[in-house]
Amino acid sequence: MSDHVTQDAKPRVVVVGGGYGGITVARELDEDFDVVLVEPKDTFVHSVAALRGLVDPQWSGQVFFSYDQLLRRGTVVRGRAASADPHGVTLDDGRRIDADYLVLASGSKYPFPAKMDVDDADAARAKQDAARDELAAAERVLLVGAGPVGIELAGEISDRWPEKSIVVIDSADDILGGRYLPALRATLREQLAARGIDVLLGDPLVAQPPVPVGVREPFAVVTESGASIEADIWFRCYGVDPTSDYLTGELAAARRDDGHIEVDEQLRVRGQEAVFAIGDLTSVPEPKRAAPAERHAEVVAHNIRALASGGDADTSYSPGPEVVLIPLGASGGASQLPGENGEPTVLGRELTAKYKGADLLANRYADKLGLT
């Protein structure tokens, strides 16, 4: 793949990253382009189901999906991009993959267990299993961060082990953050309280717990107001870190101090004609989740088709309304979705379970990867 694409060949699209956005754009273009998907992990990791996989061993199979059936014509190359320029990528083993069109979809890092921090699925399962054993034996759980991940993890733990003491703490004055309706926060707080989960807000910790994440070892921490919290195990539930440090030259110039990549309305990397960025990587002002990444991918697929046919990349992307679905286990939670008139509306536990909580979209992504 180190040779440039010949005029007789299909144009090559190199997609860096096999997450939600990456698999969507790769599959969309597979029929008409020479698609090469570069991904360091040996399986697709369905992070939406990772928190349930932590508490329920039967869900491990719904977290890791093979890439083998994703593409009919294209190729999935296992490797990590060491550098990327407007003409392709060089992998950490020295392989060079030239591109006519480059899609940066390398996503972001986020603390375990919401995202896996190892590339091998067997090693990731082993880490998840070990943390589950530690969690099962713990009586008191501390979750640092009351955003969607912290709230959802509290729900999963309380569903599996309702007898455990769970404390969720955040420096913010309310749960979730973002532009969410007060009614959404209120119904989630009510459900958390009904489960006996303590939510401490506006009072950050003086220092992080002195033991590793996911390890059962009794400890005590102190908040800035002087309150003491004792727990046996803890998890960090905040901190998106874009994976963009491999960009070089012209592409690195579009990288902001926070790691996000500046893009135009067509999701092209700033200053580039045939290099696009999608998903968590971008500077688009919206939550970094699977659904926006997939919408980015659809826009980029349209624009690459247009460029390949001699036209302009004229399909624009604009962030949609604030949408979030937060299950509390399989049957609880609440959501904010657009209503019939486009205005945001709050859905309760039944519809949240129907749309996400019951199966955490596992069947949808198994189908997208060609596994059903």
C-alpha positions as CSV (number, residue, x, y, z in Angstrom):
1,M,0.0,0.0,0.0
2,S,3.0,2.3,-0.1
3,D,2.5,2.9,-3.8
4,H,0.4,5.8,-5.0
5,V,-3.0,4.8,-6.5
6,T,-2.9,4.5,-10.3
7,Q,-5.4,6.4,-12.5
8,D,-7.1,3.1,-13.4
9,A,-7.7,2.1,-9.8
10,K,-10.5,3.3,-7.6
11,P,-9.6,6.3,-5.5
12,R,-8.3,5.2,-2.2
13,V,-9.9,6.4,1.0
14,V,-7.9,5.9,4.1
15,V,-9.9,6.0,7.4
16,V,-7.8,6.4,10.5
17,G,-9.8,4.9,13.4
18,G,-12.4,2.1,13.5
19,G,-14.9,3.6,16.0
20,Y,-18.5,4.6,15.4
21,G,-17.7,7.3,12.8
22,G,-14.9,5.3,11.2
23,I,-16.9,2.2,10.5
24,T,-19.8,4.2,9.2
25,V,-17.8,6.2,6.6
26,A,-15.8,3.1,5.6
27,R,-18.9,1.0,5.0
28,E,-20.6,3.8,3.2
29,L,-17.8,4.2,0.7
30,D,-16.8,0.5,0.4
31,E,-18.6,-0.2,-2.8
32,D,-17.1,2.6,-4.9
33,F,-13.7,3.3,-3.4
34,D,-10.6,1.4,-2.4
35,V,-11.2,1.8,1.4
36,V,-8.5,1.1,3.9
37,L,-9.5,1.3,7.6
38,V,-6.6,1.6,10.0
39,E,-7.3,0.6,13.6
40,P,-5.0,-0.5,16.4
41,K,-7.6,-2.6,18.2
42,D,-8.3,-6.2,17.0
43,T,-12.1,-5.7,17.4
44,F,-14.6,-3.0,17.3
45,V,-15.3,-1.9,20.9
46,H,-19.0,-1.0,21.5
47,S,-18.3,1.4,24.2
48,V,-22.0,2.1,24.7
49,A,-22.3,-1.3,26.4
50,A,-19.0,-1.2,28.2
51,L,-20.4,-0.1,31.6
52,R,-22.9,-3.0,31.6
53,G,-20.1,-5.3,30.6
54,L,-18.3,-4.2,33.8
55,V,-21.1,-5.4,36.0
56,D,-22.5,-8.3,34.0
57,P,-20.2,-11.0,32.5
58,Q,-22.9,-12.1,30.1
59,W,-22.5,-8.7,28.3
60,S,-18.9,-9.2,27.4
61,G,-19.9,-10.6,24.1
62,Q,-21.9,-7.4,23.3
63,V,-18.9,-5.2,23.8
64,F,-16.3,-6.7,21.4
65,F,-17.3,-7.2,17.7
66,S,-15.1,-8.6,14.9
67,Y,-14.3,-6.3,11.9
68,D,-14.1,-9.3,9.6
69,Q,-17.5,-8.7,7.9
70,L,-17.5,-4.9,8.0
71,L,-16.2,-4.4,4.4
72,R,-16.9,-6.4,1.3
73,R,-14.3,-4.8,-0.9
74,G,-12.0,-2.8,1.3
75,T,-9.4,-3.7,3.9
76,V,-9.1,-3.4,7.6
77,V,-5.4,-2.9,8.6
78,R,-4.5,-3.4,12.2
79,G,-2.0,-0.8,13.2
80,R,-1.5,2.5,14.9
81,A,-1.0,5.7,12.9
82,A,2.4,7.1,13.9
83,S,2.1,10.1,11.6
84,A,-0.5,11.5,9.1
85,D,0.0,14.1,6.4
86,P,-2.4,15.3,3.6
87,H,-1.3,12.3,1.4
88,G,-1.6,9.4,3.8
89,V,-0.5,7.8,7.0
90,T,2.6,6.0,8.3
91,L,2.0,3.3,10.8
92,D,4.1,2.6,13.9
93,D,5.7,-0.4,12.2
94,G,6.9,1.7,9.3
95,R,4.2,0.8,6.8
96,R,3.1,3.7,4.6
97,I,-0.5,3.9,3.2
98,D,-1.0,6.6,0.6
99,A,-4.5,8.1,0.2
100,D,-6.5,10.1,-2.3
101,Y,-8.8,11.0,0.5
102,L,-8.0,10.9,4.2
103,V,-10.6,10.6,7.0
104,L,-9.4,11.2,10.5
105,A,-11.6,9.3,12.8
106,S,-9.2,8.3,15.6
107,G,-11.6,9.4,18.4
108,S,-10.6,10.0,21.9
109,K,-9.4,8.4,25.1
110,Y,-11.6,8.2,28.1
111,P,-11.0,6.5,31.5
112,F,-11.7,2.8,31.9
113,P,-14.3,1.3,32.2
114,A,-16.2,3.5,29.8
115,K,-13.5,3.0,27.2
116,M,-10.9,0.3,26.9
117,D,-7.3,1.4,27.2
118,V,-5.8,-1.8,25.7
119,D,-5.8,-2.8,22.0
120,D,-6.2,-6.6,22.4
121,A,-9.8,-7.8,23.1
122,D,-8.7,-10.7,25.2
123,A,-6.6,-8.4,27.4
124,A,-9.5,-5.9,27.6
125,R,-11.9,-8.7,28.7
126,A,-9.4,-9.8,31.3
127,K,-9.2,-6.3,32.6
128,Q,-12.9,-5.9,32.7
129,D,-13.3,-9.3,34.5
130,A,-10.7,-8.3,37.1
131,A,-12.4,-5.0,37.8
132,R,-15.8,-6.7,38.0
133,D,-14.5,-9.1,40.6
134,E,-13.0,-6.2,42.6
135,L,-16.3,-4.3,42.3
136,A,-18.4,-7.3,43.3
137,A,-16.4,-7.6,46.6
138,A,-16.6,-3.9,47.4
139,E,-19.2,-2.5,49.7
140,R,-18.7,1.2,49.1
141,V,-18.2,2.7,45.7
142,L,-17.0,6.2,44.8
143,L,-17.6,7.6,41.3
144,V,-15.8,10.9,40.5
145,G,-17.8,12.7,37.9
146,A,-21.6,13.3,37.6
147,G,-21.8,13.5,33.9
148,P,-23.6,11.0,31.7
149,V,-21.0,8.3,32.3
150,G,-21.0,8.7,36.1
151,I,-24.7,8.7,36.3
152,E,-25.1,5.7,34.0
153,L,-22.4,3.7,35.8
154,A,-24.1,4.4,39.2
155,G,-27.3,3.0,37.6
156,E,-25.6,-0.2,36.3
157,I,-23.9,-0.9,39.7
158,S,-27.1,-0.3,41.7
159,D,-29.0,-2.5,39.3
160,R,-26.6,-5.4,39.7
161,W,-25.8,-4.8,43.4
162,P,-28.6,-2.8,45.1
163,E,-27.1,-3.3,48.5
164,K,-23.9,-1.4,47.7
165,S,-23.2,2.2,49.0
166,I,-22.6,4.4,46.0
167,V,-21.4,8.0,46.1
168,V,-21.2,10.2,43.0
169,I,-19.3,13.4,43.4
170,D,-18.7,16.4,41.1
171,S,-17.3,19.9,41.4
172,A,-20.2,21.2,39.3
173,D,-23.4,22.5,40.9
174,D,-25.7,20.0,39.1
175,I,-25.5,16.7,37.3
176,L,-24.8,16.2,33.6
177,G,-23.6,19.6,32.4
178,G,-24.5,20.7,28.9
179,R,-27.7,22.3,27.7
180,Y,-30.1,19.9,29.2
181,L,-33.6,20.6,30.5
182,P,-34.1,21.0,34.3
183,A,-36.7,18.3,34.1
184,L,-34.1,15.8,32.8
185,R,-31.8,16.4,35.7
186,A,-34.7,16.3,38.1
187,T,-36.0,12.9,37.1
188,L,-32.5,11.4,37.1
189,R,-31.8,12.9,40.6
190,E,-35.1,11.4,41.8
191,Q,-34.3,8.0,40.5
192,L,-30.8,8.1,41.9
193,A,-32.2,9.1,45.3
194,A,-34.8,6.3,45.1
195,R,-31.9,3.8,44.7
196,G,-30.1,5.2,47.7
197,I,-27.3,6.7,45.6
198,D,-25.7,9.8,47.2
199,V,-24.9,12.6,44.8
200,L,-22.5,15.3,46.2
201,L,-22.3,18.4,44.0
202,G,-20.3,21.7,44.1
203,D,-17.7,20.3,46.5
204,P,-14.6,18.9,44.6
205,L,-12.1,16.5,46.1
206,V,-8.9,18.0,47.5
207,A,-7.0,15.2,45.8
208,Q,-7.7,12.0,43.8
209,P,-8.1,8.8,45.8
210,P,-4.7,7.2,46.7
211,V,-5.4,3.8,45.1
212,P,-5.6,2.8,41.5
213,V,-9.0,2.9,39.6
214,G,-10.9,-0.4,39.8
215,V,-8.9,-1.8,42.7
216,R,-10.6,-2.8,45.9
217,E,-8.6,-1.2,48.7
218,P,-10.3,0.9,51.5
219,F,-9.4,4.6,51.4
220,A,-10.7,8.0,52.5
221,V,-10.8,11.3,50.6
222,V,-11.6,14.8,51.6
223,T,-13.6,17.5,49.8
224,E,-12.7,21.2,49.8
225,S,-15.4,21.8,52.4
226,G,-13.8,19.3,54.7
227,A,-16.2,16.4,54.2
228,S,-14.7,13.0,54.4
229,I,-15.8,10.1,52.1
230,E,-14.8,6.5,52.7
231,A,-14.9,3.9,50.0
232,D,-13.5,0.6,48.9
233,I,-13.2,1.2,45.2
234,W,-13.5,4.1,42.8
235,F,-13.8,5.0,39.1
236,R,-13.0,8.2,37.2
237,C,-16.0,9.3,35.1
238,Y,-14.7,12.4,33.3
239,G,-12.0,13.5,30.9
240,V,-12.2,13.3,27.1
241,D,-8.8,13.4,25.5
242,P,-8.8,13.6,21.6
243,T,-6.4,11.2,19.9
244,S,-4.7,13.6,17.5
245,D,-1.0,13.7,18.4
246,Y,0.0,11.8,15.3
247,L,-0.8,14.6,13.0
248,T,2.2,16.2,11.3
249,G,3.0,19.3,9.1
250,E,-0.1,21.0,7.6
251,L,-2.5,18.7,9.5
252,A,-0.8,19.5,12.9
253,A,-1.4,23.2,12.2
254,A,-5.2,22.6,12.5
255,R,-4.8,21.0,15.9
256,R,-6.0,23.1,18.8
257,D,-4.3,23.3,22.2
258,D,-7.0,21.0,23.6
259,G,-6.3,18.3,20.9
260,H,-9.4,18.9,18.8
261,I,-9.1,19.5,15.1
262,E,-10.4,22.6,13.4
263,V,-12.8,21.7,10.6
264,D,-14.9,23.7,8.2
265,E,-18.7,23.3,7.6
266,Q,-18.0,20.3,5.2
267,L,-15.9,18.7,8.0
268,R,-12.6,19.2,6.0
269,V,-9.6,19.8,8.2
270,R,-8.8,23.5,8.1
271,G,-6.9,24.4,5.0
272,Q,-7.3,21.0,3.3
273,E,-9.3,19.9,0.3
274,A,-9.3,16.1,0.6
275,V,-8.7,15.5,4.4
276,F,-11.7,15.3,6.7
277,A,-12.1,14.8,10.4
278,I,-15.1,13.3,12.2
279,G,-16.3,12.3,15.6
280,D,-14.7,13.1,19.0
281,L,-11.6,14.5,17.2
282,T,-13.4,17.6,15.8
283,S,-13.8,21.0,17.2
284,V,-17.6,20.9,16.4
285,P,-19.3,22.2,19.5
286,E,-21.5,19.3,20.5
287,P,-21.3,16.3,22.8
288,K,-18.7,13.7,21.8
289,R,-20.9,10.6,21.3
290,A,-21.6,7.9,18.8
291,A,-24.6,9.5,17.1
292,P,-22.9,12.8,16.1
293,A,-19.9,10.8,14.8
294,E,-22.1,8.8,12.6
295,R,-23.8,11.9,11.3
296,H,-20.4,13.4,10.6
297,A,-19.5,10.2,8.7
298,E,-22.5,10.5,6.4
299,V,-21.7,14.1,5.5
300,V,-18.1,13.2,4.8
301,A,-19.1,10.3,2.6
302,H,-21.3,12.6,0.5
303,N,-18.5,15.1,0.2
304,I,-15.9,12.5,-0.9
305,R,-18.3,11.2,-3.5
306,A,-18.8,14.7,-4.8
307,L,-15.1,15.4,-5.0
308,A,-14.4,12.1,-6.7
309,S,-17.0,12.8,-9.4
310,G,-15.4,16.2,-10.1
311,G,-17.7,18.4,-8.1
312,D,-17.4,20.4,-4.9
313,A,-17.6,19.2,-1.3
314,D,-20.9,21.1,-0.8
315,T,-22.7,19.1,1.9
316,S,-22.5,21.0,5.2
317,Y,-22.8,19.8,8.8
318,S,-24.5,21.6,11.6
319,P,-24.9,20.3,15.1
320,G,-28.3,19.0,15.9
321,P,-30.4,19.5,19.0
322,E,-29.0,18.4,22.4
323,V,-29.8,14.7,22.6
324,V,-28.9,12.3,25.4
325,L,-30.2,8.9,26.6
326,I,-29.1,7.9,30.0
327,P,-30.2,4.5,31.2
328,L,-30.0,3.5,34.8
329,G,-29.6,-0.2,34.3
330,A,-32.0,-2.1,32.0
331,S,-35.2,-0.5,33.1
332,G,-34.5,3.0,34.6
333,G,-33.2,6.3,33.4
334,A,-34.3,9.3,31.4
335,S,-33.6,10.9,28.0
336,Q,-33.8,14.2,26.2
337,L,-34.9,14.1,22.6
338,P,-36.5,16.4,20.1
339,G,-40.3,16.4,20.3
340,E,-42.8,16.6,17.5
341,N,-42.3,20.4,17.1
342,G,-38.5,20.1,17.3
343,E,-38.4,21.4,20.9
344,P,-36.5,19.2,23.4
345,T,-38.6,16.9,25.5
346,V,-37.9,14.5,28.4
347,L,-38.6,10.8,28.2
348,G,-38.9,8.7,31.3
349,R,-37.6,5.3,32.2
350,E,-39.9,3.2,30.0
351,L,-39.0,4.9,26.7
352,T,-35.3,5.2,27.7
353,A,-35.3,1.4,28.3
354,K,-37.0,0.9,25.0
355,Y,-34.6,3.1,23.0
356,K,-31.4,2.2,24.7
357,G,-31.4,0.7,28.2
358,A,-32.7,-2.8,27.3
359,D,-30.1,-3.7,24.7
360,L,-27.7,-0.7,24.7
361,L,-27.9,-0.7,20.8
362,A,-25.8,-3.9,20.6
363,N,-28.0,-5.4,17.9
364,R,-27.7,-2.3,15.8
365,Y,-24.0,-2.3,15.8
366,A,-23.7,-6.0,15.3
367,D,-25.8,-5.5,12.2
368,K,-23.7,-2.6,11.0
369,L,-20.6,-4.8,11.3
370,G,-22.3,-7.5,9.2
371,L,-22.6,-9.9,12.1
372,T,-26.3,-10.6,12.2
